């Protein structure tokens, strides 16, 4: 196998990625019916800098919700009674609308993962980091009883994220290992989002992000939605190609 055949893998980047996910479990309904069946997860993607003896550098953020369908069914909870509009979230609203309209068989799944966003710094948007993120999700959360749904919208049209990333969030990178000192930058600047937010070519921007969804193995559910369902074949094939490449490299 020629090395050029595996040009899709940049191991200088891949080998130094770290995913850190925080999980929030709710034990009771806080604001609306069904809240306790949601597990909220948010995380950062960092570039490790061990050789340079520097703390990890954040290069991205993500968040997703895990819906515990198995427990809902165990308790005979009427899933169709949940009003998704109460959540104030595009993806959750569409998810429960899908259930009510019988667009997928709820009995086939124990979990639903609702991927709300993935934000990367400009430097790393085209360098396989998104592929590695989906592989992480596949390895850690996916099985045959799990459905993964993603919302694919340009940031300026994504009401779930636009205000938070454009106006509220900050990114804090540690300055030195072992010392609680941080460099803090507004997320809108750190992720170079101002130029994206001022773009007004919705058709082109939407086409680009839909192309990314397709590359990552997501299929659009229908022409009326920006919700995509994950199909694992592309991720499995990529993992196998990467495995072969790693083996070939060790022989040289």
C-alpha positions as CSV (number, residue, x, y, z in Angstrom):
1,X,0.0,0.0,0.0
2,X,1.4,3.3,-1.0
3,X,1.6,6.1,1.5
4,X,-0.2,8.5,-0.9
5,X,-3.2,6.2,-0.9
6,X,-3.7,7.2,2.7
7,X,-3.3,10.9,2.3
8,X,-6.7,11.4,4.1
9,X,-4.9,10.6,7.5
10,X,-2.7,13.2,9.1
11,X,-1.3,11.4,12.1
12,X,0.5,14.5,13.3
13,X,-2.9,15.8,14.1
14,X,-4.8,12.6,14.8
15,X,-2.4,11.2,17.4
16,X,-2.5,14.4,19.4
17,X,-6.3,14.9,19.7
18,X,-8.0,14.6,23.0
19,X,-11.8,14.6,23.6
20,X,-13.1,15.7,27.1
21,X,-16.8,15.2,27.7
22,X,-18.8,16.4,30.7
23,X,-22.0,14.6,31.4
24,X,-25.0,16.0,33.3
25,X,-27.6,13.6,34.6
26,X,-31.0,14.8,35.6
27,X,-32.8,12.9,38.3
28,X,-36.2,14.6,38.0
29,X,-38.2,16.9,35.7
30,X,-36.8,20.4,36.2
31,X,-38.8,22.5,33.8
32,X,-40.9,20.3,31.5
33,X,-42.1,16.7,31.2
34,X,-39.5,14.2,30.2
35,X,-36.5,16.3,31.4
36,X,-35.3,13.5,33.6
37,X,-34.8,11.2,30.6
38,X,-32.3,13.5,29.0
39,X,-28.5,13.3,29.7
40,X,-26.8,16.5,28.6
41,X,-23.2,16.2,27.3
42,X,-20.7,19.0,26.4
43,X,-17.1,18.7,25.6
44,X,-13.9,20.1,24.2
45,X,-11.5,18.9,21.5
46,X,-7.9,19.7,22.4
47,X,-4.5,19.4,20.7
48,X,-2.0,17.8,23.1
49,X,1.3,19.5,23.3
50,X,3.3,17.0,25.4
51,X,6.6,17.4,23.5
52,X,6.5,21.2,23.8
53,X,5.7,20.7,27.5
54,X,2.7,23.0,27.2
55,X,-1.0,22.5,28.3
56,X,-3.5,21.2,25.8
57,X,-4.8,23.8,23.3
58,X,-8.6,23.8,22.7
59,X,-9.4,23.6,19.0
60,X,-13.1,22.8,19.2
61,X,-16.3,22.3,21.2
62,X,-19.4,20.1,20.9
63,X,-22.5,19.2,22.7
64,X,-25.2,16.5,22.4
65,X,-28.1,15.1,24.4
66,X,-28.7,11.4,25.1
67,X,-32.4,10.5,25.3
68,X,-33.0,7.4,27.6
69,X,-35.7,5.7,25.6
70,X,-35.2,2.4,27.3
71,X,-36.1,3.8,30.7
72,X,-39.0,5.7,29.2
73,X,-40.4,2.4,27.9
74,X,-39.6,0.5,31.2
75,X,-41.7,3.0,33.1
76,X,-44.5,3.0,30.4
77,X,-43.9,6.7,29.9
78,X,-46.0,8.1,27.1
79,X,-43.2,9.5,24.9
80,X,-45.7,10.9,22.4
81,X,-47.1,13.2,25.2
82,X,-43.9,15.2,25.5
83,X,-44.2,18.6,23.9
84,X,-40.9,19.2,22.2
85,X,-41.6,22.9,21.7
86,X,-41.2,23.3,25.5
87,X,-37.5,22.6,25.2
88,X,-36.7,25.6,23.0
89,X,-34.4,23.5,20.9
90,X,-34.7,22.9,17.2
91,X,-33.4,19.3,17.2
92,X,-35.4,18.2,20.2
93,X,-38.6,19.7,18.8
94,X,-38.0,17.9,15.5
95,X,-37.2,14.7,17.3
96,X,-40.4,14.5,19.2
97,X,-42.4,15.6,16.1
98,X,-40.8,12.6,14.3
99,X,-42.0,10.3,17.1
100,X,-45.6,11.7,17.0
101,X,-45.7,11.3,13.2
102,X,-44.3,7.8,13.4
103,X,-41.3,8.6,11.1
104,X,-39.2,6.0,12.9
105,X,-39.9,3.0,15.0
106,X,-39.3,4.0,18.6
107,X,-39.4,0.3,19.6
108,X,-36.2,-0.3,17.7
109,X,-34.1,1.9,19.9
110,X,-33.0,2.2,23.5
111,X,-31.2,5.5,23.1
112,X,-31.3,8.5,20.9
113,X,-28.3,10.8,20.6
114,X,-29.1,14.3,19.5
115,X,-25.9,16.0,18.2
116,X,-26.5,19.8,18.5
117,X,-23.2,21.3,17.4
118,X,-19.6,20.9,16.6
119,X,-17.5,24.1,16.4
120,X,-13.8,24.1,15.3
121,X,-11.2,26.7,15.0
122,X,-10.5,27.9,11.5
123,X,-7.1,26.2,11.3
124,X,-8.6,22.7,12.0
125,X,-11.9,22.8,10.1
126,X,-10.5,20.9,7.1
127,X,-8.0,18.7,8.8
128,X,-10.0,15.5,9.6
129,X,-10.9,16.6,13.1
130,X,-14.6,16.3,12.4
131,X,-14.1,12.8,11.1
132,X,-12.2,11.9,14.3
133,X,-15.0,13.4,16.4
134,X,-17.6,11.2,14.7
135,X,-15.4,8.2,15.2
136,X,-15.2,9.0,18.9
137,X,-19.0,9.2,19.0
138,X,-19.3,5.9,17.1
139,X,-16.9,4.1,19.4
140,X,-18.2,5.5,22.7
141,X,-21.9,5.8,22.1
142,X,-23.2,3.9,19.1
143,X,-24.7,0.5,18.9
144,X,-27.5,-1.2,17.0
145,X,-30.1,0.0,19.5
146,X,-29.0,3.6,19.3
147,X,-30.0,6.2,16.8
148,X,-27.8,9.3,16.3
149,X,-29.4,12.4,14.9
150,X,-27.5,15.6,14.0
151,X,-28.6,19.1,13.2
152,X,-26.6,20.5,10.3
153,X,-27.1,24.3,9.9
154,X,-24.7,27.1,9.3
155,X,-23.9,28.9,12.6
156,X,-25.7,32.1,11.5
157,X,-29.0,30.2,11.0
158,X,-28.7,27.8,13.9
159,X,-30.8,29.4,16.7
160,X,-29.6,26.7,19.1
161,X,-26.0,28.0,19.0
162,X,-25.8,31.4,17.4
163,X,-26.5,33.6,20.4
164,X,-24.4,31.5,22.8
165,X,-21.3,31.3,20.6
166,X,-21.6,34.8,19.1
167,X,-22.4,36.7,22.3
168,X,-21.9,34.7,25.5
169,X,-19.3,31.9,25.4
170,X,-15.6,32.3,26.1
171,X,-12.7,29.9,25.6
172,X,-10.2,29.5,28.4
173,X,-6.8,28.0,27.6
174,X,-4.4,27.2,30.5
175,X,-1.1,29.2,30.2
176,X,1.1,26.8,32.1
177,X,0.9,23.3,33.4
178,X,0.3,23.2,37.1
179,X,-0.6,26.9,37.3
180,X,-4.2,28.1,37.5
181,X,-3.7,30.9,35.0
182,X,-5.7,31.1,31.8
183,X,-5.9,33.1,28.5
184,X,-9.6,33.9,28.0
185,X,-11.0,34.9,24.5
186,X,-14.6,35.3,23.4
187,X,-15.7,32.3,21.4
188,X,-16.8,34.4,18.5
189,X,-13.2,35.6,18.0
190,X,-11.5,32.3,19.0
191,X,-13.5,30.3,16.4
192,X,-13.4,33.1,13.8
193,X,-17.2,33.2,13.7
194,X,-17.7,36.9,12.8
195,X,-17.0,36.3,9.1
196,X,-19.4,33.4,9.1
197,X,-22.1,35.3,10.8
198,X,-22.0,38.1,8.2
199,X,-22.3,35.8,5.2
200,X,-25.7,36.0,3.5
201,X,-25.5,33.3,0.9
202,X,-27.7,30.8,2.8
203,X,-28.1,28.4,-0.2
204,X,-24.3,28.1,-0.6
205,X,-23.5,27.8,3.1
206,X,-26.2,25.2,3.6
207,X,-25.0,23.2,0.6
208,X,-21.5,23.2,2.1
209,X,-22.6,22.0,5.5
210,X,-24.9,19.4,4.0
211,X,-21.8,18.1,2.0
212,X,-19.9,17.8,5.3
213,X,-22.8,15.8,6.8
214,X,-22.7,13.4,3.8
215,X,-19.0,12.9,4.1
216,X,-19.3,12.1,7.8
217,X,-22.0,9.4,7.1
218,X,-25.2,11.4,7.9
219,X,-28.3,11.1,5.6
220,X,-30.9,13.9,5.5
221,X,-34.2,12.6,6.7
222,X,-36.3,14.6,4.2
223,X,-36.3,17.8,2.2
224,X,-38.2,19.7,4.9
225,X,-35.6,19.4,7.6
226,X,-32.0,20.0,8.5
227,X,-32.0,16.9,10.7
228,X,-29.7,14.1,9.5
229,X,-29.5,10.5,10.7
230,X,-26.1,8.8,11.2
231,X,-25.4,5.7,9.1
232,X,-22.2,4.0,10.3
233,X,-20.9,2.4,7.1
234,X,-18.5,5.3,6.2
235,X,-17.1,5.5,9.7
236,X,-16.5,1.8,9.8
237,X,-14.7,1.9,6.5
238,X,-12.6,4.9,7.5
239,X,-11.6,3.2,10.7
240,X,-10.6,0.1,8.8
241,X,-8.5,2.1,6.3
242,X,-6.8,3.9,9.2
243,X,-6.1,0.6,10.9
244,X,-4.4,-0.7,7.7
245,X,-2.4,2.5,7.3
246,X,-1.2,2.3,10.9
247,X,-0.1,-1.3,10.3
248,X,1.8,-0.4,7.1
249,X,3.6,2.5,8.8
250,X,4.8,0.2,11.6
251,X,6.5,-2.0,9.0
252,X,8.6,0.9,7.7
